[in-house]
Amino acid sequence: MALLQIAEPGQSAAPHEHRLAAGIDLGTTNSLVATVRSGLAEALPDGEGRHLLPSVVRYTGDGVVVGYDALEQATDDPLNTVASAKRLMGRGVADLKTLGSRLPYEFLQTDSTVPRIRTRGGDVTPVEVSAEILRALSLRAEQALGGELSGVVITVPAYFDDAQRQATKDAATLAGLKVFRLLNEPTAAAVAYGLDKEAGGIHAVFDLGGGTFDVSVLRLNQGVFEVMSTGGDSALGGDDFDRLVAEWILREAGIPDDAGHRTLRRVMRDACNAKKALTDADRVEVRAARDDGSVWQGELTREIFDALVDPLISKTLSACRRALRDAGISTDTVDDIVMVGGSTRVPRVRERVAEFFGREPLLDIDPERVVAIGAAIQADILAGNKPEGDMLLLDVIPLSLGIETMGGLVEKLVPRNTTIPVARAQEFTTYKDGQTAMAVHVLQGERDLVSDCRSLARFELRGIPPMVAGAARIRVTFTVDADGLLSVEAEETSTGVRASIEVKPSYGLSDGEIASMLQDSIAYARDDADARRLREQQVDADRVIEALVAALDADGDQLLDAEERARIDQALEQLRSVAGEDDPDAIQKGIEHLESVCGFYVERRMNKGIRDAMAGHTVDEFKQG
């Protein structure tokens, strides 16, 4: 007799089996891997007891070096050593100039939109560099746990767009990892602090890492963990602090900013060391070697450093202000602030965050480990080692999603800050009689016009049965999965004809565009409303003109005499002339005037239609029917 394996509710079918899983914090400057062992989440160290893995990869003729060994050679071999690859993830070649600093690499000129870096070990992309880091972390985890990982949770900045998220998943695939899901870094930090176990409350997560900044406003209600809003900048972090200090050193030492790669790397290293020293000291001595062999020596004080970085800290607080506004709350409503990321160790950052929120932030967990620990907890649940009901995480999309409609307008189907995963659908119809195909243009942004939003994808729905305009029912469905990746489907409901597309990211979006899109949506709200009204009136005018012309061609000579036809033609020309202008009121009046002039013609067409339908029949037949 076959035996049915039974498990207690909430347990796995084989409770004795503990599936190995890990959480990975793929950082700009440093990366970590963590796991849950004996019910406790902990970061995993390497053989020398170091938890951090520098996100640096060096390519040699003999192979690849990752981590501390690569970092040591970064100054002497800058062209073959890639650091901060996370800042290049999902970006195009054209976007490199937006990163705010000169990058010490040789970029190849290719037809591909993905930047390629020339190294001694071959030409590599940022995705391949990130894959090497992920591979090293997974090897560390498997050696520590004594087995193969069933899957991982990888954290990404909340403000990463679809291109950057997809690039991260591509890197994991190259590294041979199964990704349970991508998890927003602020969300992971909140999980690590156990905020999800509280009864409720509103929490702000301030995450300032080496190359990215995120802020999230989280609401906990009856065990549901919801991200109310997010903000940030994927090109702002500790690297920029280092860059400002390095520029100060170059100015003070009289070193030109077009110095060689080796000099620039050396100055960046000295700037980073000076920044770290000022965490506990009020002043630090700084030296810089000039190309002629002479050495400059100076002193960097806490006051000078604070003055240098204050503008960048102000940018983070502006993002906090926007996130609070999007969530519809004030600083008084926030119960606590979680500090995440190595750059939150800077005393000036902590001071200004405390001033902004009016209370001291939480600093109980190492800010560099907290994200990886949260990811490990989530990975443990998704691996099936704990009931999934223990935690429900709801992230949000950063920008609205929609499609193009007539007149170059955007119809938003999924508003920004909608929790994911999500599926939204809306019905549309055809514009012309006999239309057998429909083009679907997928857009992302907050403005009303297509020209002001970002184009994500285009596809066509073909095979629509010929119908009169407005008869077809085309259902467009947007689906955003738990990783924030989008798919769109269009279906003609009466026939079941459908077409779909998975939105493949166009590598090359600058995340500063997201912040500017949100700002523009507020600044241009009135202009957008006026523009939308104008386009709607123009579409209505085009529809009226097209319908009238078709009717006149069909039976205008039969039903109208010369004088009547002339009056209608005159009103038609008046509408055509105003339809091309930028006055929606004039267009509306033109439509109304034309409709009033054509009233008798419409009546005659209706009467003619009734006569044609009744030809050969008696009234009694219709009564019986």
C-alpha positions in Angstrom: 0.0 0.0 0.0 1.3 3.5 -1.0 1.7 5.9 1.9 0.7 9.5 1.6 3.2 11.9 3.2 1.4 14.3 5.5 2.8 17.4 7.2 1.5 19.7 9.9 -0.2 22.9 8.5 2.5 25.5 7.8 5.3 22.9 7.7 7.1 21.6 4.7 6.3 18.1 3.5 9.7 17.0 4.8 10.3 19.0 7.9 13.7 17.3 8.5 14.9 18.9 5.2 16.3 22.4 5.6 16.8 23.9 2.3 19.9 26.1 2.1 19.2 29.7 1.1 21.1 33.0 1.4 20.5 36.7 1.2 23.0 38.8 -0.8 23.5 42.5 -0.5 25.1 43.4 -3.9 26.5 46.8 -2.9 28.4 49.5 -4.8 31.4 49.5 -2.6 31.1 46.3 -0.6 28.9 43.2 -0.8 27.8 40.6 1.8 26.1 37.3 2.0 24.0 36.2 5.0 21.9 33.2 6.0 19.7 31.9 8.8 21.3 29.2 11.0 19.6 27.8 14.1 16.9 30.4 13.7 19.4 33.3 13.7 20.3 35.4 10.7 24.0 36.2 10.4 26.4 37.6 7.9 28.9 34.9 6.7 32.7 35.8 7.0 35.4 34.7 4.7 38.4 32.5 5.8 40.0 35.5 7.5 36.9 36.5 9.4 36.0 39.5 7.2 32.3 39.9 6.5 32.6 42.5 3.7 33.6 41.6 0.2 34.9 44.7 -1.7 32.8 45.0 -4.9 36.0 45.1 -7.0 37.0 42.7 -9.8 40.4 42.6 -11.4 40.9 40.9 -14.8 44.4 39.4 -15.5 45.7 37.4 -18.3 45.4 34.2 -16.1 42.0 34.7 -14.6 39.8 36.8 -12.4 40.5 38.2 -8.9 37.6 39.4 -6.7 37.5 41.3 -3.4 40.4 42.5 -1.2 43.1 41.2 -3.5 41.6 43.1 -6.4 41.2 46.2 -4.3 44.9 46.2 -3.4 45.8 46.4 -7.1 43.1 49.0 -8.0 45.6 51.9 -7.9 48.4 50.1 -9.7 46.3 48.5 -12.4 43.2 50.8 -12.8 42.3 49.9 -16.4 41.9 46.2 -15.6 40.3 46.6 -12.1 36.6 47.4 -12.1 35.0 49.0 -9.0 31.5 50.3 -8.3 30.1 48.3 -11.3 26.6 48.6 -9.7 26.5 52.3 -10.8 26.8 51.1 -14.4 24.2 48.4 -14.2 21.3 48.8 -16.6 22.8 52.0 -18.1 23.6 52.8 -21.6 26.8 54.2 -23.0 25.2 57.6 -23.4 24.3 57.7 -19.7 27.9 57.4 -18.4 28.4 61.1 -18.6 25.6 61.6 -16.1 27.5 59.8 -13.3 29.2 63.0 -12.2 32.8 61.9 -12.4 35.5 60.7 -14.8 35.6 56.9 -14.9 39.0 55.4 -15.1 38.2 52.7 -17.7 38.5 52.2 -21.4 35.0 52.0 -22.8 34.6 50.3 -26.2 32.7 52.0 -29.0 30.3 49.3 -30.1 26.8 49.1 -31.7 25.5 47.7 -28.4 23.8 50.1 -25.9 25.4 48.2 -23.0 28.8 49.6 -22.1 31.8 47.3 -22.5 35.1 47.8 -20.7 38.4 46.7 -22.3 40.5 44.7 -19.8 43.5 42.3 -20.1 41.1 39.4 -19.6 38.8 40.5 -22.4 36.0 42.9 -22.9 33.5 42.8 -20.0 30.1 44.4 -19.2 28.9 45.6 -15.8 26.6 42.5 -15.7 29.6 40.2 -16.1 31.5 42.1 -13.4 28.6 41.8 -11.0 28.3 38.1 -11.8 31.9 37.5 -10.6 31.0 39.2 -7.2 27.9 37.1 -6.9 29.8 33.9 -7.7 32.4 34.7 -5.0 29.6 35.3 -2.4 27.7 32.1 -3.3 30.9 30.1 -3.0 31.5 31.6 0.4 28.0 30.6 1.5 28.2 27.1 0.1 31.5 26.5 1.9 30.1 27.8 5.2 26.9 25.8 4.9 28.3 22.7 3.5 25.9 22.3 0.5 24.5 23.9 -2.6 22.2 26.9 -2.3 18.6 26.2 -3.3 18.1 29.9 -4.1 19.0 33.5 -3.0 17.3 36.8 -2.4 19.3 39.7 -3.9 18.7 43.2 -2.7 18.4 46.2 -5.0 17.9 49.9 -4.3 14.2 50.7 -4.2 14.7 53.2 -7.0 16.2 50.8 -9.4 14.2 50.8 -12.7 13.3 47.8 -14.8 16.6 47.9 -16.7 18.7 47.8 -13.6 16.6 45.1 -12.0 16.8 42.9 -15.1 20.5 43.5 -15.3 20.8 42.3 -11.7 18.9 39.1 -12.5 21.0 38.6 -15.6 24.2 38.8 -13.4 22.7 36.2 -11.0 21.9 33.9 -14.0 25.5 34.2 -15.2 26.7 33.3 -11.7 24.6 30.1 -11.7 22.2 31.3 -9.0 18.4 30.8 -8.7 16.8 34.1 -7.6 13.8 33.7 -5.4 13.1 37.4 -5.8 14.7 40.8 -5.8 14.0 42.7 -2.6 14.3 46.4 -2.1 17.1 47.3 0.3 15.1 49.5 2.6 12.5 46.7 2.9 15.2 44.2 3.8 16.6 46.5 6.5 13.2 46.9 8.1 12.9 43.1 8.2 16.3 42.8 9.8 15.2 45.2 12.6 12.1 43.0 13.2 9.8 45.9 12.4 7.5 43.4 10.7 6.8 41.8 14.2 5.4 45.0 15.7 1.7 45.7 15.9 1.9 48.6 13.6 3.4 52.0 13.0 5.2 54.1 10.3 8.9 53.8 9.8 11.4 55.6 7.5 14.4 53.7 6.2 17.4 55.9 5.3 19.8 53.9 3.2 23.0 55.7 2.1 25.5 53.3 0.6 28.6 53.6 -1.5 26.9 54.5 -4.7 23.2 54.6 -4.1 20.7 56.4 -1.9 17.2 55.2 -1.0 14.5 56.3 1.4 11.3 54.4 2.0 8.3 55.1 4.2 7.0 51.8 5.5 3.6 51.2 7.2 2.9 48.1 9.3 -0.7 47.2 9.9 -2.0 43.9 11.2 1.1 42.0 10.1 1.1 43.5 6.6 4.3 45.3 5.7 3.6 48.0 3.0 5.9 50.4 1.4 3.9 53.7 1.3 6.4 55.5 -0.9 10.0 55.5 -2.1 12.5 58.0 -3.2 16.2 58.2 -3.9 19.0 58.5 -6.3 20.9 55.6 -7.8 23.9 57.8 -8.5 24.5 59.3 -5.0 26.5 57.8 -2.2 29.7 57.5 -0.3 31.6 57.4 -3.6 30.4 60.9 -4.2 31.7 62.0 -0.8 35.1 60.5 -1.7 35.0 62.3 -5.1 34.4 65.7 -3.4 37.2 65.1 -1.0 39.4 64.0 -3.9 38.6 67.2 -5.8 39.5 69.2 -2.7 42.9 67.3 -2.5 43.5 67.9 -6.2 42.9 71.6 -5.8 44.9 72.0 -2.7 47.8 70.0 -4.1 47.7 71.7 -7.5 47.2 68.4 -9.3 45.3 68.8 -12.6 42.0 66.9 -12.9 43.2 65.3 -16.2 46.0 63.5 -14.4 46.6 59.9 -15.2 44.4 57.0 -14.1 46.9 55.8 -11.5 47.1 59.2 -9.9 43.3 59.6 -9.8 42.8 56.2 -8.2 45.5 56.9 -5.6 43.8 60.3 -4.7 40.4 58.6 -4.5 41.9 56.0 -2.1 43.4 58.7 0.1 40.1 60.6 0.1 38.2 57.5 1.2 40.7 56.9 4.0 40.4 60.5 5.1 36.6 60.3 5.2 36.7 57.1 7.3 39.3 58.7 9.7 37.0 61.7 10.3 34.3 59.4 11.7 36.2 59.4 15.0 38.6 62.3 14.6 38.2 66.1 14.2 41.1 66.4 11.8 43.3 64.2 9.7 46.6 64.6 7.7 46.4 64.1 4.0 49.2 63.5 1.5 49.1 63.4 -2.2 51.9 62.4 -4.6 52.3 64.7 -7.7 53.3 63.3 -11.1 56.7 65.0 -10.8 57.5 63.0 -7.7 56.9 65.7 -5.1 54.5 65.2 -2.2 51.8 67.6 -1.0 50.8 67.4 2.6 47.8 69.1 4.2 45.1 68.8 6.9 41.4 68.1 6.4 39.2 69.1 9.3 35.7 67.9 10.2 34.4 71.5 9.4 35.9 71.5 5.9 34.6 67.9 5.2 31.1 68.8 6.5 31.0 71.9 4.2 32.0 69.7 1.2 29.4 67.0 1.7 26.5 69.2 3.0 25.0 69.8 -0.5 24.9 66.0 -1.1 23.2 65.4 2.3 20.7 68.1 1.4 19.8 66.1 -1.7 19.1 63.1 0.4 16.8 65.1 2.7 15.0 66.6 -0.3 14.2 63.0 -1.3 13.0 62.3 2.2 10.7 65.3 2.0 9.3 64.1 -1.3 8.8 60.6 0.0 6.9 61.9 3.1 4.8 64.1 0.8 3.9 61.2 -1.5 2.9 59.1 1.6 0.8 62.0 2.8 2.4 62.3 6.2 4.8 64.6 8.1 7.9 63.9 10.1 5.9 63.9 13.3 4.0 60.8 12.1 7.2 58.7 11.7 7.8 56.4 14.6 11.4 55.7 14.0 14.2 56.0 11.4 16.4 53.1 10.4 19.9 53.9 9.2 21.3 51.6 6.6 24.5 51.7 4.5 28.2 52.3 5.4 27.9 56.0 4.5 25.5 56.5 7.5 28.6 56.3 9.7 29.5 59.8 8.7 28.6 61.9 11.8 27.3 64.8 9.7 24.8 62.5 8.0 23.5 61.3 11.4 23.3 64.8 12.7 21.2 66.2 9.8 18.9 63.2 9.7 18.2 63.6 13.4 17.5 67.3 12.8 15.2 66.6 9.9 13.0 64.0 11.6 13.3 65.5 15.1 14.5 62.3 16.8 17.6 60.1 16.9 17.8 57.3 14.3 18.1 53.6 15.1 21.7 52.3 14.9 21.5 49.0 16.8 22.6 46.8 13.9 25.7 47.2 11.9 24.5 49.5 9.0 26.6 47.6 6.5 25.2 44.1 7.4 21.5 45.0 8.1 20.4 44.7 4.5 22.0 41.2 3.9 20.5 40.0 7.2 17.0 41.1 6.1 17.5 39.4 2.7 18.6 36.2 4.5 15.4 36.1 6.6 13.3 36.6 3.5 15.3 33.9 1.6 14.7 31.4 4.5 11.0 31.9 4.2 10.9 31.6 0.4 13.0 28.4 0.5 10.2 26.9 2.5 11.9 26.7 5.8 9.2 28.8 7.5 5.6 29.4 6.7 5.2 32.2 4.2 2.4 33.6 6.3 5.1 34.7 8.7 5.7 37.8 6.5 3.9 39.6 3.8 6.0 42.2 2.0 4.4 44.6 -0.4 6.8 46.8 -2.4 5.8 49.6 -4.8 6.5 50.7 -8.4 8.3 54.1 -8.6 6.6 55.5 -11.6 3.1 55.2 -13.2 2.6 52.7 -16.1 0.2 53.3 -19.0 -0.4 53.2 -22.8 -0.7 55.8 -25.5 -4.2 56.8 -26.7 -5.4 58.9 -29.5 -3.9 62.4 -29.6 -0.6 61.4 -28.1 -2.1 61.1 -24.6 -1.1 58.7 -21.8 -3.8 56.6 -20.1 -2.3 55.4 -16.8 -3.3 51.9 -15.8 -1.0 51.4 -12.8 -0.4 54.6 -10.7 3.0 55.1 -9.1 3.5 53.8 -5.5 1.0 50.9 -6.3 2.0 47.9 -4.3 3.4 44.9 -6.2 2.9 42.3 -7.4 -0.1 43.8 -9.2 -2.3 43.2 -12.3 -4.5 46.0 -13.7 -6.7 45.9 -16.8 -8.7 48.4 -18.8 -10.8 48.1 -21.9 -10.2 50.2 -25.0 -11.9 50.3 -28.5 -11.1 51.0 -32.1 -11.0 54.4 -33.7 -11.9 53.6 -37.3 -14.5 51.4 -39.0 -13.1 48.0 -40.1 -9.9 48.4 -38.0 -8.2 45.0 -37.8 -5.1 45.8 -35.8 -4.1 48.0 -32.9 -0.7 49.3 -31.9 0.0 49.2 -28.1 2.7 51.7 -26.9 3.7 51.1 -23.3 4.9 54.1 -21.3 6.3 55.0 -17.9 6.0 58.4 -16.3 3.8 61.0 -14.6 3.1 63.5 -17.4 0.0 63.4 -19.6 1.7 63.5 -23.0 3.6 60.7 -24.6 6.4 63.0 -25.5 7.1 63.7 -21.8 7.2 60.1 -20.7 9.6 57.2 -21.2 8.8 54.7 -23.9 9.1 51.1 -22.6 7.8 48.9 -25.4 5.6 48.6 -28.5 3.7 45.7 -29.9 0.7 45.1 -32.2 -2.6 43.2 -31.7 -3.6 41.8 -35.1 -6.5 39.7 -36.3 -9.3 41.9 -34.9 -12.5 41.1 -36.8 -13.7 44.2 -38.9 -16.3 46.1 -36.9 -17.7 49.6 -36.8 -15.6 52.0 -34.8 -16.2 51.6 -31.1 -17.6 48.1 -31.3 -14.4 46.2 -30.6 -13.5 45.6 -26.9 -9.8 45.4 -26.4 -8.7 44.5 -22.9 -5.2 45.6 -22.0 -3.7 44.0 -18.9 -0.5 45.2 -17.1 1.2 42.7 -14.8 4.1 43.6 -12.5 5.7 40.7 -10.7 7.3 40.6 -7.3 10.6 41.7 -8.7 9.1 44.8 -10.3 9.3 43.4 -13.9 6.5 44.2 -16.3 4.5 42.2 -18.9 1.6 43.6 -21.0 -1.2 41.7 -22.8 -3.9 42.9 -25.2 -7.0 40.8 -26.0 -10.0 41.3 -28.2 -12.6 39.9 -25.8 -15.2 38.7 -28.3 -12.8 36.6 -30.3 -10.0 35.8 -27.9 -7.4 37.2 -30.2 -4.5 38.3 -28.1 -0.9 39.5 -28.1 1.5 40.1 -25.3 5.0 41.4 -24.5 7.5 41.1 -21.7 9.0 44.5 -21.4 12.6 44.0 -22.1 14.5 46.8 -20.5 16.3 49.3 -22.7 19.5 49.5 -20.8 20.3 53.2 -20.6 17.8 54.9 -18.3 19.4 57.5 -16.0 17.7 57.2 -12.6 18.0 60.9 -12.2 15.3 61.0 -14.9 12.9 59.3 -12.5 13.3 62.0 -9.9 13.0 64.7 -12.6 9.9 63.0 -13.9 8.3 63.2 -10.5 9.3 66.8 -10.1 8.0 67.7 -13.6 4.7 66.0 -12.9 4.2 68.5 -10.1 5.7 71.6 -11.7 3.8 71.1 -15.0 0.5 69.7 -13.6 -1.5 72.8 -14.9 0.2 72.8 -18.3 -0.4 69.0 -18.6 -4.1 69.4 -17.8 -4.4 72.1 -20.5 -2.4 70.0 -23.0 -4.6 67.0 -22.3 -7.8 69.0 -22.8 -6.4 70.4 -26.1 -5.5 66.9 -27.4 -8.9 65.5 -26.4 -10.7 68.3 -28.2 -8.5 67.7 -31.3 -9.3 64.0 -31.2 -13.0 64.8 -31.0 -12.7 67.2 -33.9 -10.9 64.7 -36.0 -13.6 62.1 -35.2 -16.5 64.4 -36.1 -14.7 65.6 -39.3 -14.0 62.0 -40.4 -17.5 60.8 -39.7 -19.1 63.7 -41.5 -16.9 63.4 -44.6 -17.7 59.7 -44.8 -21.5 60.5 -44.6 -21.3 63.2 -47.2 -19.5 60.9 -49.6 -22.2 58.3 -49.1 -25.4 60.3 -49.5 -24.7 64.0 -49.3 -25.7 64.6 -53.0 -29.0 62.8 -52.4 -30.2 64.4 -49.2 -28.8 68.0 -49.6 -29.4 70.8 -52.1 -26.6 73.1 -53.1 -27.2 75.7 -50.5 -27.4 73.2 -47.6 -24.3 71.5 -48.8 -22.5 74.8 -48.9 -23.5 75.7 -45.3 -22.2 72.3 -44.1 -19.0 72.6 -46.1 -18.4 76.1 -44.7 -18.9 74.9 -41.0 -16.6 71.9 -41.8 -13.8 74.1 -43.1 -14.1 76.3 -40.0 -13.7 73.3 -37.7 -10.7 72.1 -39.8 -9.0 75.5 -39.4 -9.5 75.7 -35.6 -8.6 72.0 -35.1 -5.0 72.7 -35.8 -4.8 75.6 -33.3 -4.0 75.6 -29.6 -7.3 76.8 -28.3 -9.5 74.0 -26.9 -12.5 76.3 -26.4 -12.4 77.4 -30.0 -12.3 73.7 -31.1 -15.2 72.9 -28.8 -17.3 75.8 -30.2 -16.4 74.7 -33.8 -17.6 71.2 -33.0 -20.9 72.5 -31.5 -21.4 74.9 -34.5 -20.9 72.1 -37.0 -23.3 69.8 -35.1 -26.0 72.5 -35.0 -25.6 73.2 -38.8 -25.8 69.4 -39.6 -28.8 68.7 -37.4 -31.3 68.5 -40.3 -28.9 66.4 -42.3 -28.6 63.9 -39.4 -32.4 63.7 -39.2 -32.7 63.0 -42.9 -30.1 60.3 -42.8 -32.0 58.6 -39.9 -35.3 58.8 -41.8 -33.6 57.4 -44.9 -32.2 54.6 -42.8 -35.6 53.7 -41.4 -37.2 53.9 -44.9 -34.5 51.6 -46.3 -35.0 49.1 -43.4 -38.8 49.1 -43.9 -38.8 48.7 -47.6 -40.9 45.7 -48.6 -42.4 45.3 -45.1 -45.6 46.5 -43.4 -45.9 48.2 -40.0 -47.8 45.3 -38.8 -44.8 43.0 -39.3 -42.7 45.2 -37.0 -45.4 45.2 -34.4 -45.5 41.4 -34.4 -41.8 41.3 -34.0 
